[in-house]
């Protein structure tokens, strides 16, 4: 069956007959009436410093030793695996038309034809069959985790990756229900990621702990679990390259002097201040604390002058991210697509800002919100276009991690999901797939991908059945509905977040500390936690240098 739909621009606001008039920021974002701002400035020179993690402090040795103790100024963050999450606002399709989910036997334990039809796949495009044009199976494992061969996420990811880098990527999928069309799902795991380590020391950055593209407590559309909230960890809003550049201000001194001279001046100011403070009684009860804060303030200024003087951290100046004038082919994005005035460019710039901060160690974790994913009630083409755009951004993060040479955990979630009634969109961009006709939380789920330099992360398990159970954490019934009793995460979004945090700790070999850091986690005993963990460790504790 086919039904003609009125054509409209994919990024035009969505006004659904079965939805109330949008009144909140989250509703405006989900339906595409509002998006995070993003713009960039033109670049005339190449980036002078594309891998800040390789920098060594040039401060005098006696001052360098004071950075960590007692001032606790981090030059390379906490040394944890960088973490980026994508918050697709509105209820995006994630399962089966994109990431495959099967029954209890794993991704290759296929659903019924009716189950796949509910998730937008017609009977002649379901896993288990062969694509007649490409002569390839519809279940594809090029990225380690199984995707549909014609997944829009997969197309976008592969378009951003350098061929061959997919061999160092693996992932896991978590079928899990969440409420439709609301930002009240506590989906966001970043506060937990910031605490996810031995002693509660998780991801951190040399400038920020957390960054997000929205000015919210979570940095994105969905909320965070209330138990994880810490006002000191509230993400800094960063949604454009200029925001990154403005995070570090070395002042006019670096422009007047060389970087080394500016650092020397700031060191001298610190030493003079330190000498003066030793001769002064502030008459304040916490005299020693006040003096230490002043000393550390001057020391941090010297450290900033040393590390960032003359060093552009604007992602638009990084030739690994964007082609520079006269230097085509070096970046993940071309000049034209990065600097265009359309929605694609806006999302690319937003993604570049977050990934520059996180992957280079300036921030420990980042959230990228993308709006307009409440895309049911229209042609399937709209979902395909938006999903492929999201895939380009996901792939950009994975590719940039590969270029910098550090591991990355990337997590993708949305508030609820959608389903199809089988009506097909046979337009070129609709690709002959089922139109998204309604919200449907029973088809929801999330997934994460891990890039690891040198080798693909290893799924836990000694047999094919064990590996399948760890790569698909939970399952659906044959009709394509999440089985709520399969895992604690399947019907509880807060426990879904805890499952993601557990997996982040497991990548460091620190899953044994999970109960100590999160004592009321709700994920059961050690045996149950093991069943919810996908990978063997890829690093041990702390990343001292790029792998």
C-alpha positions in Angstrom: 0.0 0.0 0.0 1.1 3.5 -0.6 -0.4 6.8 0.5 0.5 10.1 -0.9 1.8 12.6 1.7 2.1 16.3 1.3 5.7 17.3 0.8 7.3 19.7 3.3 10.7 20.7 4.3 12.2 18.2 6.7 13.3 20.9 9.2 10.0 22.8 9.2 8.2 22.8 12.5 6.0 19.7 13.1 2.4 20.4 14.3 0.8 17.0 15.0 -3.0 16.7 15.3 -2.6 14.3 18.3 -0.1 16.6 20.2 -0.9 19.6 22.3 0.3 23.0 21.2 4.0 23.2 22.3 4.5 25.5 25.3 7.8 24.2 26.9 11.3 24.5 25.5 11.5 20.7 25.3 8.3 20.5 23.2 9.6 23.2 20.9 12.9 21.4 20.4 11.3 18.0 19.9 8.9 19.2 17.2 11.6 21.2 15.4 10.2 24.7 16.3 13.5 25.5 18.1 17.0 24.3 17.9 20.3 25.1 19.6 22.1 28.0 18.1 25.4 27.4 16.3 27.6 29.5 14.2 31.3 29.7 13.3 33.9 32.3 12.4 36.1 32.1 9.3 39.6 30.6 9.5 42.6 32.0 7.7 45.4 29.8 9.3 45.8 26.2 10.1 45.4 24.9 13.7 48.7 25.2 15.5 47.8 22.6 18.0 45.5 19.7 16.9 46.4 17.3 19.8 46.6 19.2 23.1 46.8 15.9 25.0 50.4 15.7 23.9 51.4 19.0 25.5 53.8 19.0 28.3 53.8 21.8 30.9 56.7 24.2 30.6 56.2 25.8 34.0 59.1 25.9 36.3 59.4 22.5 38.0 58.7 23.8 41.5 55.4 25.4 40.3 54.5 22.5 38.0 54.5 20.2 41.1 51.9 22.5 42.7 49.4 22.2 39.9 48.0 18.8 41.2 48.8 19.3 44.9 47.7 21.4 46.6 45.9 23.4 43.9 44.3 20.4 42.2 44.6 22.0 38.8 44.3 19.2 36.2 46.3 19.5 33.0 45.0 16.3 31.4 41.7 15.8 33.1 41.1 12.6 35.2 42.6 10.4 32.4 39.3 8.5 31.8 37.8 7.4 28.5 36.1 10.4 26.8 32.3 10.1 26.9 29.8 11.8 24.5 26.1 11.2 24.4 23.5 12.1 21.8 20.1 13.2 23.0 17.7 12.9 20.1 14.7 14.9 21.3 11.2 13.9 20.4 11.2 10.1 20.3 13.5 8.9 17.5 13.5 5.4 15.9 16.6 3.7 17.2 15.7 0.0 17.1 15.8 -2.4 14.1 15.4 0.1 11.3 18.7 1.4 12.7 20.3 -0.9 15.4 19.1 -4.5 15.2 17.4 -6.0 18.2 16.2 -9.6 18.3 14.6 -12.0 20.7 16.3 -13.7 23.7 19.0 -15.2 21.5 20.4 -11.8 20.5 20.6 -9.6 17.5 20.5 -12.6 15.1 17.5 -14.2 16.8 15.2 -12.4 14.4 11.8 -11.0 15.1 8.7 -11.9 13.1 7.9 -10.1 9.8 5.0 -8.3 11.6 7.4 -7.2 14.3 9.8 -5.7 11.8 6.9 -4.1 10.0 6.0 -2.3 13.2 9.5 -0.9 13.2 9.4 0.4 9.7 10.8 -2.5 7.7 8.7 -4.0 4.9 8.7 -7.8 4.5 11.3 -7.8 1.7 13.9 -5.8 3.7 14.0 -7.7 7.0 17.1 -9.3 8.5 17.7 -12.8 7.2 17.1 -11.7 3.6 19.6 -10.5 1.0 19.6 -7.0 -0.5 19.0 -7.8 -4.3 21.0 -4.8 -5.5 24.1 -5.1 -3.2 23.9 -8.9 -2.7 24.6 -8.4 1.0 22.5 -9.6 4.0 20.3 -6.9 5.6 21.9 -7.7 9.0 25.3 -5.9 8.9 28.1 -6.1 11.6 30.8 -3.8 10.0 30.6 -1.7 13.2 30.8 -4.7 15.5 27.3 -4.0 16.7 24.6 -5.1 14.3 22.8 -2.5 12.2 20.3 -2.8 9.4 22.3 -2.7 6.1 20.2 0.4 5.0 20.2 2.0 8.5 20.3 5.8 8.2 22.5 6.0 11.3 24.9 3.5 9.7 25.0 5.4 6.4 25.8 8.6 8.2 28.5 7.0 10.5 30.2 5.3 7.6 30.2 8.6 5.6 32.2 10.3 8.4 34.6 7.5 9.0 37.9 6.9 7.2 37.6 3.4 5.6 39.2 0.9 7.9 38.4 2.7 11.2 35.1 0.8 11.6 37.3 -2.2 12.4 38.2 -0.6 15.8 34.5 0.1 16.8 32.1 -2.2 18.7 29.0 -1.6 20.6 25.9 -2.9 22.5 22.2 -2.2 22.4 19.8 -2.0 25.3 16.1 -2.4 24.5 14.3 -0.2 27.1 11.0 1.6 27.3 10.8 5.3 28.1 7.9 7.9 28.0 7.1 9.5 24.6 7.5 13.2 23.9 8.8 14.4 27.2 12.0 15.7 28.6 11.0 14.2 32.0 12.7 10.9 31.3 15.9 10.8 33.5 17.9 9.6 30.5 21.1 11.6 30.8 24.1 9.7 32.4 26.7 12.5 32.5 26.7 13.3 36.2 27.2 9.6 36.8 30.0 9.4 34.3 31.7 12.3 36.2 31.7 10.0 39.3 32.3 6.7 37.6 35.6 5.6 39.0 37.4 4.4 42.1 36.7 6.8 44.9 34.0 8.5 42.8 36.6 10.1 40.5 35.3 9.7 37.0 35.5 11.6 33.8 36.9 15.1 34.2 38.6 17.7 31.9 41.4 20.2 32.1 39.0 23.1 31.7 35.5 21.6 32.4 34.0 18.5 33.9 30.8 18.5 31.7 29.6 20.3 28.6 26.2 20.3 26.9 24.6 22.0 24.0 21.6 23.2 26.0 21.4 25.4 29.1 19.8 22.8 31.3 20.8 20.8 34.3 21.5 17.8 32.0 23.1 19.8 29.1 20.4 18.3 26.8 16.7 17.6 26.5 16.1 14.7 28.9 16.6 15.1 32.6 19.2 13.3 34.7 18.4 10.9 37.5 17.7 12.9 40.7 20.0 10.7 42.7 22.9 11.8 40.6 22.4 15.5 40.7 25.3 17.6 41.9 25.1 21.4 41.4 28.9 21.6 41.1 28.8 19.3 38.0 26.2 21.4 36.0 27.3 21.3 32.4 28.7 24.4 30.7 26.6 25.3 27.6 28.7 24.9 24.5 26.9 24.7 21.1 29.3 26.5 18.6 33.0 26.8 17.9 33.2 30.3 19.4 32.0 28.9 22.7 35.0 26.7 22.8 37.4 29.5 21.9 35.9 31.7 24.6 36.5 29.1 27.4 40.2 30.0 27.6 41.2 33.7 27.7 45.0 34.3 28.0 44.5 38.0 28.0 46.4 40.7 26.1 49.7 39.7 27.6 50.2 36.8 25.3 49.4 39.0 22.3 52.1 41.5 23.4 54.8 39.0 24.5 55.8 35.5 23.3 54.1 32.6 25.1 57.3 31.8 27.0 57.7 35.4 28.2 54.0 35.7 29.1 54.4 32.5 31.2 57.5 33.9 32.9 55.6 37.1 33.8 52.7 35.2 35.3 55.2 33.0 37.2 56.8 36.1 38.6 53.5 37.5 39.7 52.8 34.2 41.5 56.1 34.3 43.3 55.7 37.9 44.3 52.2 37.2 45.5 53.3 34.1 47.4 56.1 36.1 49.1 53.7 38.9 50.0 51.0 36.6 51.3 53.5 35.0 53.7 54.0 38.4 55.3 50.3 39.3 55.7 47.7 38.3 58.2 44.3 38.6 56.5 42.5 38.7 59.9 40.1 36.1 58.5 39.4 33.0 60.5 40.3 30.7 57.5 43.4 32.6 56.8 45.3 29.7 55.3 42.4 28.7 53.0 42.1 32.3 51.7 45.8 32.6 51.0 45.8 29.2 49.2 42.9 30.2 47.0 44.8 33.4 46.0 48.0 31.6 45.3 46.2 28.9 43.2 44.4 31.6 41.2 47.7 33.1 40.2 49.2 29.7 39.5 46.2 28.8 37.3 46.7 32.0 35.3 50.3 31.0 34.7 49.3 27.5 33.7 46.7 28.8 31.2 49.2 31.2 29.7 51.6 28.3 29.3 49.2 25.8 27.8 47.0 28.0 25.7 49.0 31.0 24.8 49.0 31.2 21.0 47.1 27.9 20.8 43.7 28.2 19.0 41.3 25.7 20.4 38.4 26.8 18.1 37.3 23.6 16.3 36.8 25.5 13.1 40.6 26.0 13.0 41.4 22.3 13.5 42.3 20.8 10.2 41.4 17.4 11.5 37.8 18.6 11.9 37.3 21.1 9.0 39.1 21.5 5.7 41.1 24.7 5.9 41.5 27.3 3.1 43.7 25.8 0.4 43.9 22.5 2.2 40.9 20.3 1.0 40.5 16.8 2.2 42.1 17.1 5.7 39.0 17.5 7.7 36.0 15.3 8.6 33.8 18.1 7.3 34.3 20.2 4.2 34.5 24.0 4.4 31.2 24.3 2.5 29.1 21.9 4.6 30.6 23.2 7.9 30.0 26.9 7.1 26.7 26.6 5.3 23.5 28.3 6.6 21.4 25.1 6.8 20.4 22.8 9.6 23.1 20.2 8.7 25.8 22.8 9.2 24.3 23.9 12.5 24.4 20.4 13.8 27.9 19.8 12.5 29.2 22.9 14.2 27.5 21.9 17.5 29.0 18.4 17.3 32.5 19.8 16.5 32.4 22.0 19.6 31.6 19.2 22.0 33.9 16.6 20.4 36.8 19.1 20.4 36.4 19.6 24.1 35.8 16.0 25.2 38.2 14.1 22.9 41.1 16.4 23.6 40.5 16.2 27.3 39.3 19.7 27.9 36.0 18.3 29.2 35.4 14.9 30.7 32.0 14.2 29.1 29.6 16.1 26.7 26.0 15.9 25.6 24.8 16.8 22.1 21.1 17.5 21.8 19.5 17.2 18.4 15.9 18.3 17.9 13.1 17.4 15.6 13.0 13.7 16.2 9.2 13.7 16.9 9.0 12.8 13.1 5.9 10.6 13.0 2.8 11.5 11.0 4.6 12.3 7.8 6.7 10.7 5.1 9.4 8.2 6.1 11.8 10.3 4.1 11.9 12.9 7.0 13.1 10.3 9.5 15.7 9.0 7.1 17.1 12.5 6.4 17.3 13.3 10.1 18.7 10.0 11.2 21.4 10.1 8.5 22.3 13.6 9.8 22.6 12.3 13.3 24.7 9.4 12.0 27.1 11.9 10.3 27.6 13.6 13.7 28.0 10.3 15.5 30.6 9.2 13.0 32.4 12.5 13.3 33.0 11.9 17.0 34.3 8.4 16.3 36.5 9.5 13.5 37.9 12.4 15.5 38.8 10.0 18.3 40.6 7.9 15.8 42.5 10.9 14.5 43.6 12.0 17.9 44.3 8.4 19.0 42.2 8.1 22.1 39.3 5.7 23.0 35.8 7.0 23.1 32.4 5.8 24.5 29.5 7.2 22.6 25.9 6.7 23.9 22.7 7.4 21.9 19.2 7.7 23.5 15.8 9.4 22.9 12.6 10.0 24.8 10.3 7.2 23.6 10.1 5.9 20.1 7.8 5.5 17.1 6.1 2.7 15.1 4.7 2.2 11.6 1.4 0.8 10.4 3.0 -0.6 7.2 2.2 2.2 4.8 5.3 2.6 2.6 7.1 5.7 1.4 8.4 4.9 -2.0 10.0 8.2 -2.7 13.8 8.2 -3.3 14.5 9.4 0.3 11.8 7.3 1.8 13.6 4.2 0.4 10.5 2.0 0.3 10.3 1.8 4.1 7.3 2.1 6.4 6.1 5.6 7.4 6.3 6.5 11.1 2.7 6.9 12.0 2.6 7.1 15.9 4.5 7.3 19.1 5.2 3.9 20.6 7.3 3.4 23.8 7.3 -0.3 23.4 9.8 -0.1 20.4 12.3 2.1 22.3 15.9 1.5 23.2 19.4 3.0 23.2 22.8 1.9 22.2 26.5 2.7 22.7 29.6 2.4 20.5 33.2 2.2 21.7 36.2 3.2 19.6 39.4 1.7 20.8 42.8 2.4 19.1 44.7 -0.7 18.1 42.0 -3.3 18.6 38.2 -3.6 18.6 36.8 -3.8 22.1 36.0 -7.4 23.1 32.5 -8.5 24.0 32.3 -10.7 27.1 31.7 -14.4 26.5 33.4 -17.6 25.6 30.6 -18.9 23.3 28.5 -17.3 20.5 25.4 -17.5 22.7 27.2 -15.7 25.6 28.6 -13.0 23.3 25.1 -12.4 21.8 23.6 -12.0 25.3 26.2 -9.4 26.3 26.0 -7.4 23.0 22.2 -7.2 23.3 21.4 -6.4 26.9 17.7 -7.4 27.1 15.4 -8.5 24.2 12.1 -8.0 22.5 9.2 -10.4 21.8 8.6 -11.7 18.2 6.1 -8.8 17.7 8.7 -6.1 18.3 7.9 -5.0 21.9 10.4 -4.6 24.6 10.3 -7.4 27.2 10.0 -5.4 30.5 11.2 -8.3 32.7 14.4 -9.0 30.7 16.6 -6.5 32.6 16.3 -3.9 35.3 16.8 -1.3 32.6 14.0 -2.5 30.3 11.2 -0.6 32.2 13.1 1.9 34.3 15.0 4.8 32.7 17.0 5.6 35.9 18.3 2.0 35.9 19.0 2.3 32.2 21.3 5.1 33.1 23.0 3.1 35.8 23.5 0.3 33.3 25.3 2.7 31.0 27.5 3.9 33.8 28.3 0.3 34.9 29.5 -0.3 31.3 31.6 2.8 31.3 33.3 1.7 34.5 33.8 -1.8 33.1 35.8 -0.4 30.2 38.3 0.7 32.8 38.2 -2.6 34.7 36.5 -0.7 37.6 33.1 -2.4 37.6 33.9 -3.9 41.0 33.8 -0.4 42.4 30.3 0.3 41.1 28.4 -0.6 44.3 30.8 1.6 46.4 30.4 4.7 44.2 26.6 4.2 43.6 25.4 2.3 46.7 21.6 2.5 45.8 22.1 1.6 42.1 19.2 -1.0 41.8 21.1 -3.3 39.5 21.2 -6.3 41.9 24.2 -8.4 42.9 27.5 -8.9 41.1 26.2 -11.8 39.0 23.3 -9.7 37.6 25.7 -6.7 37.0 28.0 -9.0 35.0 25.0 -10.0 32.8 24.4 -6.3 32.1 28.0 -5.6 31.1 29.1 -5.7 27.4 32.9 -5.4 27.2 36.1 -6.6 28.8 38.3 -3.7 29.9 40.1 -1.7 27.2 42.2 0.4 29.6 43.2 -0.1 33.2 42.1 2.7 35.5 43.6 5.8 34.0 44.7 6.8 30.5 48.1 8.5 31.1 48.7 9.3 27.5 47.0 8.7 24.1 46.8 5.0 23.4 
